[in-house]
Amino acid sequence: MKPNIAFVTGGYSGESVISYESAITIMSNVDKDKYNIYKIDIRPDGWTYESPEGVKITIDKNDFSLQINEKKIFFNAVLIGIHGTPGEDGKLQGYFDLMNLPYTTCDCATSALTFNKRYTVAVAAFAGLHVAKSLHLFKHEPGSAEEVLKQLHLPVFVKPNNGGSSIGMSKVILPEKLSAALEKAFKEDEQVLVEEFIAGREFTVGVCKTIKGITVLPITEVISKKDFFDYEAKYTAGMSEEITPAKIDEPVAGQIRDIASKVFQIFNCRGVVRMDFIYNEEKKAPYLLEINTVPGQSAASIVPQQVRAMGWTLKEFYSALIEDALAHHQ
């Protein structure tokens, strides 16, 4: 019998828009000959499955099952495609652990840790990796722009500490612009990260774990047509150039691949993650910016580009992630 796979999409944050874009790619490429795929929409107002007839059926959260006509459907594994909360920050992973259900992402602890950008770079720095100097601010004790400037040198990036897709992010060059950037970021999150700018080329690389082991995908260089790789540059056609595989010397590529593999292991990652780096020529080293444990899968996303550059089809790739989740449960 074919395994029943729940593909969860949606989410509770502004990133749900990206989740639905990713869902189009995933549903178009997941192997329906190998798996019974049930797309579950997880929203604040309910968790539902829409039948081929257009009937919305509510998930029973007591055991994460579906009642379709007289038949109760249980799942063998969960393919997680939710960007932001609750699919990328460990909340759903903890729930699925309680349900004894395997899933295709990092576990609860790793998801929660890497969703917090400050804690991510702190652990990376503790492991001896290069990271930007940064400051962690909280809404209940936000501090002033003047206090930030006493500790960090401009330019800086100001970003919500929990979240992705560069929503609420700003690059600040002038001191008088910092207060507005902090206010913008605090509208998206209770915590804000302020990081010093690192000069260099921006690279991003996917790393995945399958039953065959850890694979580092081809590296992508990101060249934004804006001042930095913000939400518009990420999701608007023509606003950035993404070169896959990146045109870099092999010693540099090898260094990035080695660091990416090390990061994957240090953080005990599973499934597919995407890591963002700045390669600083002065230090001759990649600086880790952040780790995305549910990287985008939309038509504009980078991981699908890297998968194709590896010589895989997306169907093969999603099957490999599902098979690893199923094997992890055995």
N, C-alpha and C positions, 0 to 999 in steps of 0.2 A: 504494500500500500504506500501511496505517496505521503510524505510528511506534511502535516498541516503547519503552515508558517503564517504567523501574524506579522504583517508589515504595518508598523505604527508611524503615523505622520501627524502633522498639525502642531500642537503645542500651546503653551500659555503665554508666550511673549510675542513681541513684534517680529521675531525671526520665523514665526509660523508661515509667513509669506514665502520664505526661502524653502521651508520644509515642503510646501505644496509644489514648488518648482522642482525640487529634488524628486518628489514622488512621481512626477510625470516620467522622468528618466528611468527610475527604478522599476516602475510598473511596466514600462515598455520593454525592459531588458531582462527582468527576472525570468528564470526558466519555469514556465508553467507546465511543461511536460514532466518535470521532476518533482514539483511541489504544488500543493494546493495553497494558493496565496489568498489571504483575506486582508484587505486593506482596512485598517482600523483608524478612524479619525479621533484623535485625542484632543479635546477642547475643554475650556473651563465649564461649558454648559453640558458636557457629557462625553462619554466614549462610545462611539457608534460604528457599526459596519453597515454599509449600504449594499443590499442584495442586487443581483443583476436586474431584478424587476423594479428597482428604485425604492425598495422598502428599507427604512432605517431601523436597525436592530441594536438595542443597547447591550453593551458588554456587561456581563455579571462580574463585578470587581471582586466578589468573594473568592472566585477561583479563575478569573480571567478566561471565561468561556462564553460561547454564543449558543443561544437556543434558536435554531432555524427549523420552523415547522415542529415536528416532534423529535427532532434530533439535536442532541447537545454536542457542540463542537469544542474539543480541547486542542491545544496547540503543542507541537513538538519543540518549537523554537520561535524566537521573536527577532525580526529584522527591524532594527531601530533606525528611523530616518527623520527624527525630530531634532531640529537645531534649536538651541536655547532650552529653557526649562519646559517640561520636566525630563526631557529625553537626553540632555547633554550634561546635566549637572548631578547625575547620580540618583535622583529621586525615583525614576522609573526602574533603574537597575536594582535599587534596594527592594522595590515592590516585587519585581520578577524573581529576585533571590528568595523572597518569602514564599512565592508561588512555586519555587523549585523549577523555574523555566529558564533554559539557556537563551542567551541573546548575543547579538553580533558586535557589541561594542565593548569598551573597557568596563571593568567592574565598577561597583558603586563608589568605592574609595578613590580610585584613580579618576573617575569622571568628576567627582566633586572637587578633588584637588586641582585638576587641570582647568576646570571651569573658572577657578579663581586665579587670575593672571598673576597676582602678586605672589601667591603661594607657589605657583609653578616656577617662577624665576628664582624664588628663594631656594627651593629644592634643587633646581638646576645649578645654582651657584654653589650650594653645599657640596654638590658632586664634582665641582671643579670646572664647570662649563662657563663660558663667557656670556654675561647678560648685561643689559644696560643698567646704570644706576637709576633707582626709582624711589618714589615716595607713595605710601599707601594712606589714603584719606577716607574718613568715615563721615557720613552725613550728620550724625549727632555731634561730631567734633570736627568740622570741615577744615579748620585752619584758614589762614588768609593767603592770598596770592603772594604777599610780601614774605611770609614764612616759607613758602615753597621756594621762592627765588633765593633765599638765604642758603638753601641746601642743594639746589640743582641749578645747572647752567642752561640757559636757552641756546638753541631751540629745544622744546620738550613736546612730547605727545601726551595728551590728556584723554583718557578713555575710561568708560565704565569698566570696573574691575571684573564683573561677571557678565558675560554676554559675548556676542560675536557679530560677524558681518560688518564690523566697523561702525555700528550704529552708535551715535553720540560721541564720536571720536573727533578730536581736533589736533592740528599742529599749531603750536604757538611759537612765534618768532619774536614778537614784541611784548614787553612786560605788561602794557596796558590791556592786552587781549586775554590775559590769563584768567581773570575773574569770570569773564563770559564763558570761556571754555570749561571751567570748573562747573559753572551753573548748568551748562548744557549736558555735561556728563552725569551730574547728580540727578537730572530729570529721568535718566534711564536706569540708575542703580543707586543703592544705598552706600556703595563703596566706589572710590575712584582711584585709578592708578595714574601717576604722573611719571613719565620716563624721559630721561635724557636722550636726545637724538644721537643715533649712531650712524656715521657716514659710511656709505658702501652700497654694494649692489644687493637687491632683495631677491632671495631665493625661497622657494617653497617646495617641500617634498613629502609625498605620501609614503607611509610605511605600513605594511599589512602583515598579519599573521594568518597563515592557513595551516592545514594539517601537514604541509611540507616544510613549515618553518617560517622564519621572518624574511620578508622581501622588501627591499628599498626600491621604490618606483623611480623612474627617470625624473631628474630635477627640472623644475621650471624656474626660469627667471621672469620676474614681474617688473615691467616698466610702465609705471602709471603716467598718463597724460595730465594728471592733476598733480598737486604738490605732494600727495602721498596716496596710498592705495586705500581710499575710503569706500563707503557704501556705493556711491555712484560709479566709481572706477571699477569696483568689483562686478557690478550687476548691470551696467549700461554698455551695450555693444559699442566698440570703438574707443572707449575711455581708457583702456589699458592694452598693453601688448604683453602677451604671455608666450614665452618661447620655450617649447618642450620638444626635445630635451634642450636644456640650457647650453648656450655656446660658451663653455668655460674650459680651461685647461684641466686635463685629467687629474693632476695633483690636487687642485681645488675641489673638483667634483668628488674625488675619493675622500677628501677630508670631510666634506658635508655629509656624504653617505655614512661614513664611520660615526660621526657625531649623531646623526639621525637614528642609526641603529642603537647606539648607546642610550640615547634619550628614551627610545621605545622600551628598552630593558630596565632602565632606572625607574621609570614610572609604571612598570608592570602593565604595559598596554596590551590590548587585544583588538581584534577586528582591524579596521583601517583608521589611521590617524593622519593628520597633515600637520607638519611643523613648518613654521615660518622663521627664516633666518636673515640677518644682514651680514654679508661678508665684508669685514673691515680690512682694507689693504694694509693699513699701518700695522695692525696687530697680526696680520696674516691668519685670521681666525674667524669662524662663523659665530655670531652672537644669536642665541636663541631668543625669539620674541614671544612666541606662544605655541601652544599645542591645541589643535582642534580634534576632539575625539569623535565628532560626527561631522566630518567634512562635507561640504556641499556636493550634490550630485546632479545639479541642474545643467542645462545645455551650456551655461556660461562658466561652469565650475572647473576647477583645475584637476582634481583627482581623475575624472573620466578621461581627460586629455592624457594624463600620465599612464593610465591603464592601457589606452590604445597605443601609446608610444612604446609600451612594453611588449606589444604584440598580442595582447589578450583582447578578447571581446568583453563587453560589460556583462554579458550573460555568464561567461566563464567566471568573471570576477565575483559577481554576486553569489553565484553557486559556491565558490570557494569560501566566502565568508559564512554562508549558511552551514556548509559542511563542517567548518571548524567549530561553529557554535554547537552543532549536534554532537560532534565528537567530544567536545569539552564536557558535555553532560553525561557521557557514558562512563 
